[in-house]
Amino acid sequence: MEQMIEVKKTQLESVLTLLERAEYLLPDTDSRVIDYRQEVLNIKELLKSDKV
């Protein structure tokens, strides 16, 4: 079970990295983009804190 959680966590981190790399395609002025970026940061912080 613990190993499966670690695999899923690693997969999520990979997806977040790809999303961050794709950010430059998005306009900075759209409030949805700002919200999106904040959510990505929030998820990354949650993963770092091991509360997942």
NORZI-V421579 format. One record per residue. N is the residue number from 1. SS is DSSP state (H for helix, E for strand, L for the rest). BURIAL is 1 if it has 24 or more other ideal C-beta (glycine too) atoms within 12 Angstrom, else 0. D_FIRST is the distance of its C-alpha to the first C-alpha in Angstrom with 1 decimal. Layout:
# NORZI-V421579
N|SS|BURIAL|D_FIRST  N|SS|BURIAL|D_FIRST
This chain:
# NORZI-V421579
1|L|0|0.0  2|H|0|3.8  3|H|0|5.4  4|H|0|5.2  5|H|0|6.4  6|H|0|8.8  7|H|0|10.0  8|H|0|10.8  9|H|0|12.4  10|H|0|14.4  11|H|0|15.5  12|H|0|16.6  13|H|0|18.5  14|H|0|20.2  15|H|0|21.3  16|H|1|22.7  17|H|0|24.6  18|H|0|26.1  19|H|0|27.1  20|H|0|28.8  21|H|0|30.7  22|H|0|31.9  23|H|0|33.3  24|H|0|36.6  25|H|0|37.4  26|L|0|37.4  27|L|0|40.4  28|L|0|40.3  29|L|0|42.5  30|L|0|40.3  31|H|0|38.7  32|H|0|35.7  33|H|0|35.1  34|H|0|35.2  35|H|0|32.8  36|H|0|30.4  37|H|0|30.7  38|H|0|30.0  39|H|0|26.8  40|H|1|25.5  41|H|0|26.4  42|H|0|24.8  43|H|0|21.4  44|H|0|21.7  45|H|0|22.6  46|H|0|19.7  47|H|1|17.3  48|H|0|19.3  49|L|0|19.2  50|L|0|15.4  51|L|0|15.7  52|L|0|13.2
